[in-house]
């Protein structure tokens, strides 16, 4: 090994706005969007239409309250799917962005020894937009606010 050359990290994590996520998904063959919302949330508000750009959507719920719930099943499911598909680029999406950030951080923390490069991206603002002071999401931002492709679940 040459001296002075730093090893490239096995896992890279970043965050992007929904518009950038769409562009990067479209430009990255094999990229996957992981929707961590509950089935009820997806049914009520829809899902990103990543099938329009020939990308996969993995619907794997991250619990809203992780204080009393284990997330080991979530991590095991994501790791299993990464190994099966050899996906190296993962985008995480939740309703307003909070759960997606936590899930992306957890996946980045446990996947460093998979033996493959992995780029984990949290999509800021989520699917429905940031949560406002009154507890509802904003329709001005997020995936839907950016007018990105989506469809009913």
Rosetta silent file (secondary structure, phi, psi, omega in degrees, C-alpha in Angstrom):
SEQUENCE: XXXXXXXXXXXXXXXXXXXXXXXXXXXXXXXXXXXXXXXXXXXXXXXXXXXXXXXXXXXXXXXXXXXXXXXXXXXXXXXXXXXXXXXXXXXXXXXXXXXXXXXXXXXXXXXXXXXXXXXXXXXXXXXXXXXXXXXXXXXXXXXXXXXXXXXXX
SCORE:     score description
SCORE:     0.000 S_00000001
   1 L     0.000  136.441  179.731    0.000    0.000    0.000 S_00000001
   2 L   -73.487  142.079  177.194    1.292    3.427   -0.877 S_00000001
   3 L   -78.081  151.653  178.518    1.894    5.772    1.998 S_00000001
   4 L    85.572   -6.425  179.258   -0.078    8.964    2.182 S_00000001
   5 L  -102.179  120.680  179.066   -3.161    7.504    0.471 S_00000001
   6 L   -80.189  141.709  177.088   -6.232    7.290    2.667 S_00000001
   7 L   -70.312  141.385  177.185   -8.512    4.314    2.221 S_00000001
   8 L   -71.316  133.167 -178.684  -11.888    5.125    0.740 S_00000001
   9 L   -63.784  146.003  179.994  -14.620    4.665    3.350 S_00000001
  10 L   -69.540  -34.016 -179.174  -16.815    1.596    2.895 S_00000001
  11 E  -125.983  127.479  175.801  -19.964    3.604    3.653 S_00000001
  12 E  -112.749  135.600  178.369  -20.623    7.194    2.604 S_00000001
  13 E  -126.759  138.419  175.451  -23.645    9.024    3.979 S_00000001
  14 E  -149.156 -177.443  174.883  -25.173   12.290    2.832 S_00000001
  15 E  -140.935  148.290 -177.294  -28.510   14.039    2.472 S_00000001
  16 E  -140.393  163.001  172.669  -30.199   15.752   -0.440 S_00000001
  17 L   -76.218  159.401 -178.070  -33.404   17.566   -1.301 S_00000001
  18 H   -54.574  -40.523 -179.262  -36.102   15.555   -3.100 S_00000001
  19 H   -61.832  -40.477  178.502  -35.344   17.089   -6.520 S_00000001
  20 H   -69.974  -35.887  177.536  -31.695   16.085   -6.211 S_00000001
  21 H   -61.450  -44.650  179.676  -32.676   12.619   -5.019 S_00000001
  22 H   -59.978  -46.812  179.607  -34.811   12.139   -8.137 S_00000001
  23 H   -61.569  -44.144 -178.467  -31.954   13.256  -10.420 S_00000001
  24 H   -69.935  -38.416  174.780  -29.432   11.043   -8.646 S_00000001
  25 H   -58.525  -46.954 -178.180  -31.796    8.048   -8.645 S_00000001
  26 H   -63.848  -33.049 -175.454  -32.317    8.470  -12.377 S_00000001
  27 H   -88.834   -3.988 -173.628  -28.572    8.772  -13.014 S_00000001
  28 L  -120.055   97.701  177.550  -27.521    5.791  -10.880 S_00000001
  29 L   -56.810  136.799  178.726  -28.265    2.323  -12.269 S_00000001
  30 L    83.666   -3.192  178.055  -29.170   -0.094   -9.481 S_00000001
  31 L   -65.288  150.322 -177.524  -30.052    2.671   -7.006 S_00000001
  32 E  -128.784  140.373  172.490  -32.879    1.840   -4.601 S_00000001
  33 E  -102.421  123.156  177.831  -35.389    4.036   -2.778 S_00000001
  34 E  -104.636  112.314  179.389  -36.247    2.738    0.692 S_00000001
  35 E   -92.464  111.633 -174.645  -39.592    4.085    1.896 S_00000001
  36 L   -93.949    6.886  178.861  -39.598    3.735    5.688 S_00000001
  37 L   -72.898  157.945  176.122  -43.170    4.940    6.198 S_00000001
  38 L   -69.317  155.095  179.035  -45.875    2.669    7.579 S_00000001
  39 H   -54.902  -38.966  179.619  -48.207    0.966    5.108 S_00000001
  40 H   -61.407  -38.842  178.848  -51.056    3.191    6.360 S_00000001
  41 H   -67.979  -43.309  178.908  -49.018    6.292    5.493 S_00000001
  42 H   -64.184  -41.446  179.921  -48.167    5.017    2.028 S_00000001
  43 H   -64.420  -36.786 -177.095  -51.811    4.069    1.415 S_00000001
  44 H   -76.948  -33.445 -172.995  -53.033    7.499    2.523 S_00000001
  45 H  -119.786   -9.819  178.150  -50.565    9.672    0.624 S_00000001
  46 L   102.013 -178.723 -179.162  -49.059    7.570   -2.170 S_00000001
  47 E  -135.650  153.396  175.871  -45.564    6.410   -3.112 S_00000001
  48 E   -62.019  137.466 -177.954  -42.755    7.784   -5.282 S_00000001
  49 L   -89.667   61.369 -178.964  -43.115    6.533   -8.857 S_00000001
  50 H   -71.988  -12.440  175.453  -39.507    5.369   -9.202 S_00000001
  51 H   -64.739  -22.020  176.864  -40.688    2.644  -11.556 S_00000001
  52 H   -63.970  -24.511  178.726  -40.838    5.426  -14.190 S_00000001
  53 H  -114.706   20.962  175.804  -37.032    5.466  -14.153 S_00000001
  54 L    58.935   44.692  176.345  -36.670    1.697  -13.710 S_00000001
  55 L  -117.915  154.761 -179.653  -35.638    1.843  -10.052 S_00000001
  56 E   -89.588  147.664  173.553  -36.774   -0.352   -7.184 S_00000001
  57 E  -116.403  120.350  174.452  -38.777    0.802   -4.176 S_00000001
  58 E  -102.842  116.418  177.476  -38.286   -1.172   -0.975 S_00000001
  59 E   -94.682  100.587 -179.132  -41.116   -0.508    1.491 S_00000001
  60 L  -130.491  110.661 -172.729  -39.598   -1.379    4.870 S_00000001
  61 L   -71.152  130.867  169.228  -41.199    0.317    7.849 S_00000001
  62 L  -100.827  124.909 -175.254  -39.059    2.078   10.446 S_00000001
  63 L   -60.762  144.592  177.499  -41.145    2.389   13.643 S_00000001
  64 L   -65.844  -35.829 -179.333  -42.302    5.867   14.666 S_00000001
  65 L  -116.146  101.526 -178.792  -41.377    5.100   18.270 S_00000001
  66 L   -90.251   -3.111  179.760  -38.066    3.283   18.509 S_00000001
  67 L   -63.363  -38.555 -176.207  -37.819    3.696   22.290 S_00000001
  68 L  -111.663    9.295 -177.660  -39.906    0.604   22.915 S_00000001
  69 L  -129.418  141.657  176.128  -39.347   -1.267   19.666 S_00000001
  70 L   -81.314  143.974  176.674  -36.367   -3.122   18.275 S_00000001
  71 L  -109.602   10.492 -177.575  -35.177   -2.163   14.814 S_00000001
  72 H   -61.732  -35.628  177.683  -32.996   -5.253   14.359 S_00000001
  73 H   -64.412  -38.092  178.203  -35.562   -6.781   11.974 S_00000001
  74 H   -62.718  -50.808 -178.382  -35.428   -3.594    9.842 S_00000001
  75 H   -62.227  -41.751  179.155  -31.645   -3.667    9.668 S_00000001
  76 H   -62.729  -40.389 -179.931  -31.584   -7.404    8.930 S_00000001
  77 H   -65.332  -44.903  179.576  -34.103   -6.946    6.089 S_00000001
  78 H   -63.928  -46.257 -179.761  -32.133   -4.082    4.512 S_00000001
  79 H   -61.579  -42.022  178.323  -28.811   -5.946    4.814 S_00000001
  80 H   -59.387  -45.284 -179.089  -30.374   -9.091    3.305 S_00000001
  81 H   -67.979  -36.550  176.956  -31.696   -7.101    0.338 S_00000001
  82 H   -62.053  -45.995 -179.147  -28.357   -5.324   -0.170 S_00000001
  83 H   -63.715  -40.699 -179.508  -26.576   -8.680   -0.274 S_00000001
  84 H   -66.528  -42.416 -172.627  -29.154  -10.160   -2.679 S_00000001
  85 H   -97.335  -14.631 -175.430  -29.176   -7.243   -5.104 S_00000001
  86 L    61.719   24.749  178.353  -25.616   -5.929   -4.624 S_00000001
  87 L   -63.269  135.119 -179.939  -27.156   -2.435   -4.463 S_00000001
  88 L  -113.139   -8.927 -176.637  -24.570    0.205   -3.640 S_00000001
  89 E  -128.522  114.326 -176.441  -26.758    3.329   -3.646 S_00000001
  90 E  -121.102  131.322  175.612  -29.629    3.630   -1.166 S_00000001
  91 E  -113.183  132.552 -177.570  -31.999    6.577   -0.733 S_00000001
  92 E  -111.195  131.796 -176.429  -34.142    6.772    2.429 S_00000001
  93 E  -132.840  135.430  172.855  -37.537    8.501    2.483 S_00000001
  94 L  -130.592 -168.374 -177.499  -40.085    9.049    5.254 S_00000001
  95 L   -63.974  -54.937 -179.255  -43.087   11.324    5.688 S_00000001
  96 L  -122.062    2.812  173.775  -41.198   14.474    6.720 S_00000001
  97 L   111.622  -23.174 -175.283  -37.595   13.243    6.812 S_00000001
  98 H   -64.639  -52.788  179.770  -36.976   12.413   10.476 S_00000001
  99 H   -65.248  -34.209  179.219  -37.369    8.637   10.413 S_00000001
 100 H   -63.926  -40.746  178.737  -35.503    8.431    7.102 S_00000001
 101 H   -62.639  -46.717 -178.697  -32.492   10.176    8.639 S_00000001
 102 H   -63.769  -42.977  179.714  -32.492    7.845   11.642 S_00000001
 103 H   -65.506  -42.685  179.316  -32.912    4.745    9.469 S_00000001
 104 H   -62.628  -42.098  178.426  -30.152    5.851    7.070 S_00000001
 105 H   -63.221  -41.725 -179.846  -27.774    6.476    9.979 S_00000001
 106 H   -65.181  -43.156  178.976  -28.556    3.048   11.455 S_00000001
 107 H   -65.230  -43.106  178.298  -27.987    1.292    8.129 S_00000001
 108 H   -59.868  -37.483 -177.879  -24.730    3.189    7.569 S_00000001
 109 H   -69.287  -31.293 -174.861  -23.558    2.145   11.038 S_00000001
 110 H  -101.441   -3.150 -174.778  -24.155   -1.593   10.530 S_00000001
 111 L  -106.894    7.305 -177.626  -23.114   -2.058    6.909 S_00000001
 112 L   -62.807  -22.991 -177.293  -19.473   -1.039    7.036 S_00000001
 113 L  -108.005   25.155  179.398  -18.284   -4.656    6.989 S_00000001
 114 L   -75.765  -15.470 -179.188  -20.402   -5.950    4.100 S_00000001
 115 L    84.254   17.486  175.786  -17.398   -6.052    1.791 S_00000001
 116 L  -145.272  153.976  174.915  -18.850   -3.589   -0.717 S_00000001
 117 L   -67.982  145.632  179.108  -19.002    0.161   -1.132 S_00000001
 118 E  -143.174  132.723  177.614  -22.270    1.676   -0.022 S_00000001
 119 E  -117.755  114.594 -175.593  -23.643    5.199   -0.493 S_00000001
 120 E  -108.452  126.419 -177.215  -26.525    5.975    1.859 S_00000001
 121 E  -126.695  127.782  174.445  -28.611    9.113    1.253 S_00000001
 122 E   -91.068  130.166  178.215  -31.272   10.663    3.455 S_00000001
 123 E   -91.891  107.307  179.419  -33.934   12.591    1.493 S_00000001
 124 L   -63.859  153.482  177.715  -34.591   15.804    3.422 S_00000001
 125 L    75.399  -14.239  175.179  -38.160   17.082    3.696 S_00000001
 126 L    66.830 -164.436 -177.384  -39.561   13.573    3.149 S_00000001
 127 L   -80.012  -40.187 -174.011  -42.478   12.611    0.946 S_00000001
 128 L  -103.323   -6.598  179.712  -45.049   15.036    2.330 S_00000001
 129 L   107.223  167.355 -177.237  -42.859   17.926    3.481 S_00000001
 130 L   -65.453  147.295  177.264  -41.490   19.230    6.742 S_00000001
 131 E   -73.858  130.725 -178.730  -43.632   19.091    9.859 S_00000001
 132 L   -92.336  174.680 -178.039  -44.974   22.527   10.748 S_00000001
 133 L   -57.310  -31.661 -178.370  -45.632   24.023   14.194 S_00000001
 134 L   -84.138    4.116  175.477  -49.242   22.767   14.103 S_00000001
 135 L    90.258   -5.605  178.181  -48.070   19.180   13.632 S_00000001
 136 L   -98.663  161.691  178.675  -49.077   18.796    9.990 S_00000001
 137 E   -85.331  158.946 -179.792  -46.751   18.498    7.031 S_00000001
 138 L   -86.926  139.480  175.680  -46.179   21.275    4.535 S_00000001
 139 L   -89.940   -1.851 -177.270  -47.504   20.906    1.009 S_00000001
 140 L   -88.835  -14.687 -179.424  -44.895   23.402   -0.222 S_00000001
 141 L  -133.939 -169.982 -176.556  -41.891   21.127    0.180 S_00000001
 142 H    80.650 -179.173 -178.459  -41.023   17.451    0.190 S_00000001
 143 H   -57.202  -50.846 -177.912  -41.347   14.980   -2.690 S_00000001
 144 H   -69.323  -38.571  178.537  -44.947   15.907   -3.469 S_00000001
 145 H   -63.632  -29.426  177.647  -44.346   19.641   -2.981 S_00000001
 146 L   -82.431    0.837  178.961  -41.526   19.438   -5.524 S_00000001
 147 L    59.411   39.631  175.843  -44.035   17.907   -7.948 S_00000001
 148 L   -84.665  157.613 -175.985  -41.954   14.776   -8.428 S_00000001
 149 L   -60.888  132.578  175.258  -43.602   11.652   -9.868 S_00000001
 150 E  -150.416  167.186  178.878  -45.737    9.702   -7.427 S_00000001
 151 E  -149.087  162.945  175.451  -48.755    7.433   -7.572 S_00000001
 152 L   -62.899  151.418 -179.593  -51.387    5.985   -5.259 S_00000001
 153 L   -83.620    0.000    0.000  -50.259    2.981   -3.292 S_00000001
